[in-house]
Amino acid sequence: MTAPTRPTYTTLNDLVLRYQDEAYTLAYYFLGQEQAAMEATQSAFQKVYRPDIVVEHFRLEALRQVLQQCRGKRPPIETCKSDPVCERLHRLPEEEQAAIILIDVLGLSYEQAAYALSRNQQQVGKLVSQARRELNLPGD
């Protein structure tokens, strides 16, 4: 078993550049507002931008932090009226919304989504299944 890789500041900068679009997408589809999504993404990266983070966990830690920044901050659904995808996602309960964005929009595995959501894979599967049913999407 190899030891976890600890980043240099150059590595941290590279990781932020690699995952910032994905983190912003999660925040945008969760919050429905560009400015709020930028702020949530920035706050999330400030929390994971530290020399003790394990490089292999950076992506999922960043997504987990984005979700923490977004929870409880969804604006009214009217903010999404110009984006039909955002509007449909906004109608879901927060946990279902987060799960479906991680799995179907960002393409994470159930294992990765479980890590980001601090849930087990079975719980994530149920959330995704419920969200797909509510959105009338094909199931697994």
N, C-alpha and C positions, 0 to 999 in steps of 0.2 A: 504494500500500500504506500503510495507516495504522499508526501506532506502537502497540505493545501498551499497554493500559490498566493503569496502576499504581493499586492501591487506596488509599483512605483507611482509617483505622481503622473508621469507620462502615460503609464498604463491606465490609470484612473481616467485621465482625459480621453484616451482612446475608447475606453468602455462607455463613457458618457456619450461620445459622438456616435458610437455604434448603436446604442439603445435609446437615444433620446426621442426618435420618431415613434418608436413603439410605445414608449411611456406616454408620450403626448396623445397618441391615438386612444389609448386606454382612458386617459383623463378626459379627453374631448367627448368620447362616446358615453362616458359616465356623467359628465357635468353639462354637456351641451353648449358650452360657451368657450370661445377661443381663449379669452383672457384668463378665465378661471382655470382652464386646462393648462395653460402656460405656467401659472402660479403653482398649481399642484405638482406639476412635473419638476419645476425648479426646487420646490421644497423637498420633494422626494429625493432628488439627486443630492441635495445638501446633506441629507441624513445618511445616505449610503456612501458618500464621498469621504472615505476615511481609510487610513493606511492599514487597519486591521481586518478589513473585509477580505473574504476569500474570493479571488478572481472568478472562480467557477460559479459562485453564487450571486455575483453582481447583478446580472439581468433579473433574476427572480426577486432579489431583495429590492431592486428598484421598482419593479411592478407591485410588490407587496406594499412598499411605501406610498406609491401613487394611490393605491386603493385606500390606505389609511388616511391620506390627505383628502380623498374624495368622499368618504363615508359621511353620511348625514348632511352633505352640502349640495345635494341635487336641487337645482332651481326648479321653479314650476315648469311643467311640460310645454308651456307656451314659448319658452326660449328655444325650443327645437323645431318650431313650425316650418322653418326653411329647410330642414334636413329630415327627410322621411325615415331614414335609418335610425337617426338619433331619437326621433319621436317614438318610434316603435320600441326601442330599447328602454326608453324612459318610462314606459308603461309597466315595466317589470319591477318586482321587488328588487331591492339593491343587490342582494346576494345572487339572485338569478341573473341579473344584468351583468354583474362582474364575471360570473362563470361563463356566460355565453360570449362575452367580449374576449375573454382570455382564450377560449377554445375555438370559437368559430371565426372571430375577426383576426386575432393575433396568431392563431395556429399553434398554441401551446398544447403539449400533451396533457392528459388528465393528471399525471404525476406532477408536472410543472405547475399546473393550475392549482392543484391541491396545496402545494408549497406556498404559492402566492396568496392563496385565500386562507391559509392556516386551517385547512380542512383535510379530511382523508379523501382518497380517490372515489370511494363509493358515494360520499356526500356530494362531491363535485358532479358525479354522473347524474345524481338525482336532480341537482339544480339545473344542469344543462338540459336534461330531459323535460323538466317542467317548463323551462324557458322556451324550448323549441315547440312544445305543445301550445303554449300561449301565443307564440309568434306564428303558428301554423307552418313551421319548418319541418323538413323531413327528419326523422329520428335516426338513431344510431343503427 
